[in-house]
Amino acid sequence: MALLGKLVVCGVGLIGGSVALALKRAGAVERVVGVGRSPAALEHALALGVVDEIAQDWAGALQNADMVLLAAPVGQTDAIMEAMAPHLGPNTLITDAGSTKRDVIEAVYRRLDAHLARVVPAHPIAGAEKSGVDAAFPDLYVGRRVVLTPLSENDPAAVERVRAMWQACGATVVDMAPQEHDRVFAAVSHLPHLLAFGLVHDLAGRANAELLFSHAASGFRDFTRIAGSHPEMWRDICMANRQALLAELDQYLAELAYLRALLLGGEADRLEKLFEEARCARNAWAERNAPPPITAE
């Protein structure tokens, strides 16, 4: 028997679509229903076989649903929860894939207060600069980490079922407090995206932009890869987690000021020492966290 009978995916793009494909391949879901704001995108997901049917409204989507996965940009979460709340059955589980958790949990208490036992926030630490259902593939979560940020009101059985869903996708699942989650990912995810977007925007706005880009090579490509990510999604993430992100940005500005001082003072030895410390830290992290080989299908 499948883990889930009916899964409703709201936002059938890279994240939601990859969950659907992974669960289908694992035999962990019987039927996937797509919900979203773009009929054309949903029709495309249906044609690709990512979803089995499209729901026209929440009333139809949620009928006899075992689980709902919210995989739309986090800025839409409050409105989505408000729309779905009147149609939620007593046994439907709700989880999400948002990169921020404080704002999502605030929306849960505001819109789904009658369903707190069954709403389990989550964040899959996987993605790509490409977006949309065409980018979805079933191996996206294999060997990747998913963070659950359970609510104190959660039914333990609901938490374990959401955990099992992500594990069926091939993920390793860990738990974390929501506040800690947002601080951690402001540093290691949200700040790098902000910096990549900022650098590309700066260079693109210069009078000699064409010359600069024509000479950019692999280093620039690697550093700025994430600037190809979904603008709306990252706008919402940065705004939702802006306090933690501002703190990290201030910390980074202090580091830049120190680097500037070393350059200004011609401090070659100290600059090399900083580079060596950074190289060792980066290589140690990379060795501990080497991802499994993944090939998109």
DAUR-V885903 format. One record per pair of residues at least 24 apart in sequence whose ideal C-beta (glycine too) atoms are under 10 Angstrom apart, sorted by the first residue. I is the first residue (numbers start at 1). J is the second residue. If there is no record, write none. Layout:
i: {I,I}
j: {J,J}
This chain:
i: {1,1,2,2,2,2,2,2,2,2,3,3,3,3,3,3,3,3,3,3,3,4,4,4,4,4,4,4,4,4,4,4,4,4,4,5,5,5,5,5,5,5,6,6,6,6,6,6,6,6,6,6,6,6,6,6,6,7,7,7,7,7,7,7,7,7,7,7,7,7,8,8,8,8,8,8,8,8,8,8,8,8,8,8,8,8,8,8,8,8,9,9,9,9,9,9,9,9,9,9,9,9,9,9,9,9,10,10,10,10,10,10,10,10,10,10,10,10,10,10,10,10,10,10,10,10,10,11,11,11,11,11,11,11,11,11,11,11,11,11,11,11,11,12,12,12,12,12,12,12,12,12,12,12,12,12,12,12,12,12,13,13,13,13,13,13,13,13,13,13,13,13,13,13,13,13,13,14,14,14,14,14,14,14,14,14,14,14,14,14,14,14,14,14,14,15,15,15,15,15,15,15,15,15,15,15,15,15,15,15,15,15,15,16,16,16,16,16,16,16,16,16,16,17,17,17,17,17,17,17,17,17,17,17,17,17,17,18,18,18,18,18,18,18,18,18,18,18,18,18,18,18,18,18,19,19,19,19,19,19,19,19,19,19,19,19,19,19,19,20,20,20,20,20,20,20,20,20,20,20,21,21,21,21,21,21,21,21,21,21,21,21,22,22,22,22,22,22,22,22,22,22,22,22,22,23,23,23,23,23,23,23,24,24,24,24,24,25,25,25,25,25,25,26,26,26,26,26,26,27,28,28,28,28,28,29,29,29,29,30,31,31,31,32,33,33,33,33,33,33,34,34,35,35,35,35,35,35,35,35,35,35,36,36,36,36,36,37,37,37,37,38,41,41,41,42,44,44,44,45,45,45,45,46,47,48,48,48,50,50,50,50,51,57,57,57,58,58,58,58,58,58,59,59,59,60,61,62,62,62,62,62,62,63,63,63,64,64,64,65,65,65,65,65,66,66,66,66,66,67,67,67,67,67,67,67,67,67,67,67,68,68,68,68,68,68,68,69,69,69,69,69,69,69,69,70,70,70,70,70,70,70,70,70,70,71,71,71,71,71,72,72,72,72,72,72,73,73,73,73,73,73,73,73,73,73,73,74,74,74,74,74,74,74,74,74,74,74,74,74,74,75,75,75,75,75,75,75,75,75,76,76,76,76,77,77,77,77,77,77,77,77,77,77,78,78,78,78,78,78,78,79,79,80,80,81,81,81,81,81,81,81,82,82,82,82,83,84,84,84,85,85,85,85,85,85,88,88,88,88,88,89,89,90,90,90,90,91,91,92,92,93,93,93,93,93,93,93,93,93,93,93,93,94,94,94,94,94,94,95,95,95,95,95,95,95,95,95,95,95,95,95,95,96,96,96,96,96,96,96,97,97,97,97,97,97,97,97,98,98,98,98,98,98,98,98,99,99,99,99,99,99,99,99,99,99,99,99,99,99,99,99,99,99,100,100,100,100,100,100,100,100,100,100,100,100,100,100,100,100,101,101,101,101,101,101,101,101,101,101,101,101,101,102,102,102,102,102,102,102,102,102,102,103,103,103,103,103,103,103,104,104,104,105,105,105,105,105,106,106,108,108,109,109,113,115,115,116,116,116,116,116,116,117,117,117,117,117,117,117,117,118,118,118,118,118,118,118,118,118,119,119,119,119,119,119,119,120,120,120,120,120,120,120,120,120,120,120,120,120,121,121,121,121,121,121,121,121,121,122,122,122,122,122,122,122,122,122,122,122,122,122,123,123,123,123,123,123,123,123,123,124,124,124,124,125,125,125,125,125,125,126,126,126,126,126,127,127,127,127,127,128,128,128,128,128,128,129,129,129,129,129,129,129,129,129,130,130,130,130,131,131,131,131,131,131,132,135,135,136,136,137,137,137,137,138,138,138,138,138,139,139,139,139,139,139,139,139,140,140,140,140,140,141,141,141,141,141,141,141,141,142,142,142,142,142,142,142,142,143,143,143,143,143,143,143,143,144,144,144,144,144,144,144,145,145,145,145,145,146,146,146,146,146,147,147,147,147,147,147,147,147,147,147,148,148,148,148,148,149,149,149,149,149,149,149,149,150,150,150,150,151,170,170,179,181,181,182,182,182,182,182,183,183,183,183,183,183,184,185,185,185,185,185,186,186,186,186,186,186,186,186,186,186,186,186,187,187,187,187,187,187,188,188,189,189,189,189,189,190,190,190,190,190,190,190,190,190,190,191,191,191,191,191,191,191,191,192,192,192,192,192,193,193,193,193,193,193,193,193,194,194,194,194,194,194,194,194,194,195,195,195,195,195,195,196,196,196,196,196,196,196,196,197,197,197,197,197,197,197,197,197,198,198,199,199,199,200,200,200,200,201}
j: {27,30,26,27,28,29,30,31,66,168,27,28,29,30,66,67,161,164,165,167,168,28,29,30,31,32,65,66,67,69,93,161,164,165,168,29,30,31,64,65,66,67,30,31,32,33,52,53,61,62,63,64,65,66,67,68,92,31,32,33,34,51,52,65,66,67,68,69,93,165,32,33,34,35,51,55,58,60,61,62,63,65,66,67,68,69,70,84,92,94,33,34,35,36,42,45,50,51,61,67,68,69,70,71,72,97,34,35,36,37,55,58,61,68,69,70,71,72,76,77,80,81,83,84,94,96,97,35,36,37,38,41,69,70,71,72,73,76,80,96,97,133,233,36,38,41,42,44,45,46,48,50,51,54,69,71,72,132,133,136,38,41,45,50,71,72,73,97,130,131,132,133,134,135,136,230,233,71,97,126,127,128,129,130,131,132,133,134,135,136,137,140,229,230,233,69,70,71,72,96,97,98,99,124,126,127,128,131,135,136,140,141,233,45,50,51,69,70,71,72,97,133,136,41,45,48,50,51,71,132,133,134,135,136,137,138,140,50,71,97,124,126,127,128,133,135,136,137,138,139,140,141,169,296,50,69,71,95,97,124,136,138,140,141,165,166,168,169,171,45,49,50,51,52,69,71,133,136,138,169,48,49,50,51,133,136,137,138,139,140,169,297,136,137,138,139,140,141,142,165,166,168,169,170,171,67,69,138,165,166,168,169,49,50,51,52,138,138,139,168,169,170,297,138,165,167,168,169,170,168,164,165,167,168,169,66,67,165,168,66,64,65,66,69,60,61,62,63,65,68,61,133,60,61,62,68,69,70,72,80,83,84,71,72,76,80,133,72,76,79,80,132,132,133,134,133,132,133,134,132,133,134,136,133,133,133,134,136,133,134,136,138,133,83,84,87,83,84,85,86,87,88,84,86,87,87,87,86,87,88,89,92,94,87,89,92,89,91,92,89,91,92,93,94,91,92,93,161,165,91,92,93,94,95,118,120,158,161,162,165,92,93,94,95,96,118,119,93,94,95,96,97,122,162,165,94,95,96,97,98,104,107,119,121,122,95,96,97,98,124,96,97,98,232,233,236,98,99,230,231,232,233,234,235,236,237,240,98,99,100,101,103,104,107,233,235,236,237,239,240,241,100,103,232,233,235,236,237,239,240,107,232,233,236,103,104,105,106,107,108,111,121,236,240,103,104,106,107,108,110,111,107,111,107,111,107,108,110,111,112,115,119,107,110,111,112,111,111,112,115,110,111,112,113,114,115,112,114,115,118,119,115,118,114,115,117,118,118,158,118,119,117,118,119,120,154,155,157,158,159,161,162,165,118,119,120,121,158,162,119,120,121,122,123,146,148,158,159,161,162,163,165,166,120,121,122,123,124,149,162,121,122,123,124,126,127,146,166,122,123,124,149,233,236,237,240,123,124,125,127,147,181,182,185,189,190,193,233,234,236,237,238,240,241,178,181,182,185,186,189,190,236,237,238,239,240,241,242,244,245,147,148,149,176,177,178,179,180,181,182,185,240,241,149,178,179,181,182,183,240,241,243,244,178,182,236,237,239,240,241,149,178,240,149,151,178,179,182,178,240,151,153,151,153,153,153,158,151,152,153,154,155,158,151,153,154,155,156,157,158,159,151,153,154,155,157,158,159,161,162,150,151,153,154,155,158,162,148,149,150,151,154,155,158,159,160,161,162,163,165,147,148,149,150,151,154,162,178,181,146,147,148,149,150,159,162,163,165,166,171,173,175,147,148,149,176,178,181,182,185,189,166,169,171,173,171,172,174,185,188,189,169,170,171,291,294,189,226,229,230,233,225,226,228,229,294,296,193,196,224,225,226,227,228,229,230,228,229,230,296,228,229,230,231,232,233,230,230,296,296,297,294,295,296,297,169,170,294,296,297,169,170,292,293,294,295,296,297,169,170,171,294,296,166,167,168,169,170,171,172,294,169,170,171,172,291,292,293,294,170,171,172,290,291,292,293,294,169,170,171,172,291,292,294,171,172,173,174,289,170,171,172,173,174,171,173,174,175,176,178,180,181,184,185,173,174,175,176,181,175,176,177,178,179,180,181,182,175,176,177,178,178,292,294,244,241,244,240,241,243,244,245,241,243,244,245,247,248,244,237,241,244,245,248,237,238,241,242,243,244,245,246,247,248,249,251,244,245,247,248,251,252,248,285,226,234,237,241,245,234,237,238,240,241,242,244,245,248,249,238,244,245,247,248,249,251,252,223,226,227,248,252,226,227,229,233,234,237,238,245,226,227,234,237,238,245,248,249,252,223,224,226,227,249,252,223,224,225,226,227,228,229,234,224,226,227,228,229,231,234,235,238,227,249,223,224,227,224,226,227,228,227}
